[in-house]
Amino acid sequence: MQIFYLKENSVDLLKKSDLRINSKFYYEKDSTWIDKKYIKHNLFLPFNIAEVNDFSLKTENGVKDDYDNMVIMYENLKFLTDSQASDERLWAGMAHTIFWDYMQKRWSVPKNKDDLNSHILNNYFFWNSTKAPFLNGLSRLWWYARFTYDEELDDPYELTKYICNNDINGKIFPLLSCVFANNKDVFKNIIKAVKKYEEDNDIKLSREQFGMLKTYLYRLSGKILIDQLSSEDLYKIISERIIFIQKSNGWKNDIKNIIKKISKNEFSLEDIYVYEDELQKNHPENNHIRDKIRQQLQFLREEGYVEFLGNGKYKKIKASIIN
């Protein structure tokens, strides 16, 4: 199987100079338009680092095929170094040649032409993100497998399967925005710890809860070197935090409901303190209600529900708590 990559100037040509006039061709069923249009140009070069056996990606079931395709892609291109797999030219080259059909079926071109250019840039190239390798329609398959492949497990792709079944875009991808998660061993240990906790306690973290865990780990990384923690210590930290998050969810929902009762869009701590007795009844084990109120308002502020105006005053932001 011959893999071709795009020359550097070819990437610039397709991605920048000619993108607008070429965008209509991305509705085509095959990529022969490239050869026809650029007959006098040699846009591609053969990638001859290693011999690659013929392989194809599944296209029948859309996102449900992602796990299988991650395994297929990584198994066949496992020889790639991280540097080679970070090269936009390689994935853009394959997207415009041997995997054109896959790209058309898995990442179907939007009918709304206003979204077309961004769709092409995001899926066929690396665009607008330091995490572009995890967004590109092909490279994401390799990189998610790379970050979760673990030979120490009976099934080395066990964690790969887990992330594919657990809101990869809403929970897993945002974790990669944290600097410490750029270390694949740290990323893998975090996923392992969450997976183990969920299995041990027969629960499934929501997107919101996972986001709260990510925020906590991000803060923690400013105090300690997370990549120096053993997998056992990391599991202990994550388990304790998940327990805290689960307990806090009741509190947070209570505070959100109270804020919703307040008719004004701007409110003060005193407006919340009016409900102190009600909160005490709901949480009889807590003897520091006002401290807890301030803590939950901090959480809601971080999650974008409210804005802190200073001097104990807040403003509602998200529609779900605005009357």
C-alpha positions in Angstrom: 0.0 0.0 0.0 1.6 3.3 -1.1 1.0 6.3 1.2 1.5 9.7 -0.2 2.0 13.0 1.7 1.6 16.5 0.6 4.5 18.7 -0.1 4.8 21.8 2.2 3.9 24.2 -0.6 1.0 21.8 -1.6 -0.5 22.2 1.8 -0.3 25.9 1.5 -1.9 25.7 -1.9 -4.9 23.6 -0.9 -5.3 24.9 2.5 -4.9 28.6 1.9 -4.4 29.9 -1.7 -7.0 27.7 -3.4 -9.3 26.7 -0.6 -12.2 29.0 -1.6 -12.2 28.0 -5.2 -11.6 24.3 -4.5 -14.2 23.9 -1.7 -16.9 22.8 -4.1 -14.8 19.8 -5.0 -15.1 18.4 -1.5 -18.6 17.3 -2.5 -17.1 14.9 -5.1 -17.2 11.2 -4.5 -13.5 10.8 -5.4 -10.4 13.0 -5.4 -9.5 12.7 -9.1 -10.2 16.4 -9.4 -6.9 17.1 -7.8 -4.9 15.3 -10.5 -7.1 16.9 -13.2 -6.7 20.4 -11.8 -3.1 20.2 -10.9 -1.9 18.1 -13.8 1.2 20.2 -14.2 2.0 20.1 -10.5 3.4 17.3 -8.4 1.5 17.9 -5.1 2.3 14.6 -3.5 5.4 12.6 -2.6 5.5 8.9 -1.6 6.0 8.1 2.1 8.6 5.4 2.1 9.6 5.3 5.7 8.3 1.7 6.0 6.4 -0.8 4.0 2.7 -0.6 4.8 0.3 -3.5 4.3 -3.0 -2.8 2.5 -5.7 -1.8 5.0 -9.0 0.1 4.9 -11.2 1.9 7.5 -14.8 1.0 8.3 -17.4 3.4 7.0 -20.8 1.7 7.7 -21.6 2.9 11.1 -20.2 6.4 11.5 -19.0 7.2 15.0 -19.7 3.6 16.2 -16.8 2.5 14.0 -14.3 4.9 15.6 -13.0 2.3 18.1 -12.3 -0.3 15.4 -10.8 2.4 13.1 -8.5 3.6 15.9 -7.2 0.0 16.3 -6.9 -0.5 12.5 -5.0 2.8 12.0 -2.7 2.4 15.0 -1.9 -1.3 14.3 -1.0 -0.5 10.7 1.0 2.7 11.3 2.4 1.9 14.8 5.9 2.4 13.4 5.3 6.2 13.1 7.3 8.4 15.5 5.4 11.1 17.4 7.2 13.6 15.3 6.0 11.9 12.0 2.5 11.6 13.3 2.4 15.3 14.2 3.2 16.2 10.6 0.1 17.7 8.9 1.4 16.8 5.4 1.1 13.1 6.1 -2.6 13.1 7.2 -3.6 15.7 4.7 -2.0 13.7 2.0 -3.9 10.5 3.0 -7.1 12.4 3.4 -6.9 13.6 -0.2 -5.9 10.2 -1.7 -6.4 6.7 -0.2 -8.9 7.7 2.5 -11.0 10.2 0.5 -13.9 7.8 0.6 -13.6 7.3 4.4 -13.5 11.1 4.9 -16.6 11.6 2.8 -18.6 9.1 4.7 -17.3 9.6 8.3 -17.0 13.4 8.0 -19.7 14.2 5.5 -19.5 17.7 4.0 -22.0 20.1 5.5 -24.9 21.2 3.3 -24.6 24.7 4.7 -21.8 26.2 2.5 -21.1 28.8 5.1 -19.6 26.0 7.3 -17.7 24.3 4.4 -14.3 26.0 4.7 -14.0 25.4 8.4 -15.1 21.8 7.9 -12.4 21.2 5.3 -9.7 22.9 7.4 -10.6 21.1 10.6 -11.0 17.6 9.1 -8.6 17.5 6.1 -5.8 19.6 7.6 -4.5 20.8 11.0 -6.3 24.0 11.9 -6.7 26.6 14.6 -5.8 24.4 17.6 -2.7 23.1 19.4 -4.6 19.9 19.6 -5.3 19.7 15.9 -3.9 16.1 15.6 -6.8 15.0 17.8 -9.3 16.9 15.6 -8.1 16.0 12.1 -10.4 13.3 10.6 -7.6 10.8 10.3 -4.8 11.7 12.7 -7.3 11.6 15.6 -7.6 7.9 15.1 -3.9 7.3 15.5 -3.4 9.8 18.3 -6.2 8.6 20.6 -5.0 5.0 20.2 -1.4 6.2 20.9 -2.5 7.9 24.1 -4.5 5.0 25.4 -2.6 1.9 24.1 -1.3 -0.1 27.1 0.6 -3.3 26.6 0.4 -4.0 30.3 -3.4 -4.7 30.0 -4.8 -8.0 28.8 -6.4 -6.0 26.0 -4.0 -3.2 25.1 -6.9 -1.3 23.6 -9.1 -1.5 26.6 -8.7 2.2 27.4 -9.2 3.1 23.7 -12.6 1.4 23.9 -13.4 3.2 27.1 -12.9 6.7 25.7 -14.9 5.8 22.6 -17.8 4.8 24.8 -17.5 7.8 27.1 -18.3 11.1 25.3 -14.9 11.5 23.6 -15.6 15.0 22.4 -17.4 16.3 25.5 -15.3 14.7 28.2 -12.0 13.3 26.9 -10.9 15.9 24.4 -11.2 18.8 26.8 -8.8 17.0 29.1 -6.1 17.4 26.5 -6.3 21.2 26.9 -4.4 20.7 30.2 -0.6 20.8 29.8 -0.1 17.8 32.1 -2.3 15.7 29.8 0.2 16.2 27.0 2.1 13.5 28.7 0.5 10.3 27.4 1.4 8.3 30.5 -0.3 10.9 32.7 -3.3 11.1 30.4 -3.5 7.3 30.4 -3.3 7.1 34.2 -6.1 9.6 34.6 -8.3 7.6 32.3 -7.4 4.4 34.1 -8.2 5.9 37.5 -11.6 7.3 36.4 -12.5 4.0 34.7 -11.6 2.0 37.8 -13.5 4.3 40.1 -16.6 4.1 37.9 -16.4 0.3 37.7 -15.7 -0.1 41.4 -18.7 2.1 42.4 -21.0 1.2 39.5 -21.4 4.9 38.4 -20.7 6.9 35.3 -19.4 10.4 35.6 -21.4 13.0 33.7 -19.8 15.5 31.3 -20.2 18.2 34.0 -18.6 16.0 36.7 -15.7 15.1 34.5 -15.2 18.8 33.7 -15.1 19.5 37.4 -12.5 16.8 37.9 -10.4 18.3 35.0 -10.6 21.7 36.6 -9.4 20.3 39.9 -6.5 18.5 38.3 -5.6 21.6 36.4 -5.4 23.6 39.7 -3.5 20.8 41.4 -0.9 20.8 38.6 0.0 24.3 39.7 0.9 23.0 43.1 2.5 19.6 42.4 4.0 17.7 39.5 1.2 15.4 38.5 3.5 13.4 36.1 5.6 12.5 39.2 2.7 10.8 40.9 2.4 7.0 40.9 -0.7 5.5 39.4 -1.8 4.5 42.9 -1.4 8.0 44.3 -3.2 9.5 41.3 -6.1 7.0 41.7 -6.4 8.0 45.4 -6.5 11.7 44.5 -9.0 11.2 41.8 -11.2 8.9 43.9 -11.3 11.4 46.7 -12.2 14.2 44.3 -14.9 12.3 42.6 -16.5 11.6 46.0 -16.3 15.3 46.8 -17.8 16.2 43.4 -20.7 13.8 43.9 -21.5 15.2 47.3 -21.1 18.8 45.9 -23.6 18.1 43.1 -26.5 18.2 45.5 -25.3 21.5 47.0 -24.7 23.0 43.6 -28.1 22.2 42.3 -29.6 23.7 45.5 -27.7 26.9 45.0 -28.6 27.0 41.3 -32.3 26.6 42.2 -32.1 29.4 44.8 -30.5 31.7 42.3 -33.2 30.9 39.8 -35.8 31.9 42.4 -34.2 35.4 42.7 -36.1 37.7 40.3 -33.1 40.0 39.8 -30.4 39.2 37.3 -27.9 40.7 39.7 -27.9 39.5 43.3 -25.8 39.5 46.4 -24.7 36.9 49.0 -27.3 38.3 51.3 -30.0 37.2 48.8 -28.7 33.7 49.1 -28.3 33.8 52.8 -32.1 34.3 53.1 -32.3 30.6 52.2 -29.9 29.5 54.9 -32.4 27.7 57.0 -33.7 25.8 54.0 -30.2 24.7 53.1 -29.6 23.6 56.7 -32.6 21.3 56.5 -31.4 19.8 53.2 -27.8 19.3 54.5 -28.1 18.7 58.3 -24.6 17.3 58.5 -23.1 20.7 57.5 -22.5 23.3 60.2 -20.9 25.9 57.9 -23.7 26.8 55.5 -22.5 30.2 54.6 -19.0 28.9 53.8 -20.6 26.3 51.6 -22.7 28.8 49.8 -19.6 30.9 48.9 -17.8 27.7 47.8 -20.6 26.7 45.5 -20.9 30.2 44.0 -17.1 29.9 43.2 -17.8 26.6 41.4 -20.7 28.2 39.5 -18.5 31.1 38.6 -15.9 28.8 37.2 -18.5 27.0 35.2 -19.8 30.1 33.7 -23.2 30.2 35.4 -22.5 33.5 37.3 -20.1 36.4 37.1 -18.5 37.8 40.2 -19.0 41.6 40.3 -17.1 42.2 43.5 -18.2 43.1 47.1 -20.4 40.0 47.4 -22.4 40.7 44.3 -23.0 38.4 41.3 -24.7 38.4 37.9 -26.6 35.5 36.3 -25.0 34.4 33.0 -26.4 31.1 31.8 -30.0 31.0 30.6 -30.8 28.0 32.8 -30.7 30.2 35.9 -32.1 33.4 34.4 -35.8 34.0 35.0 
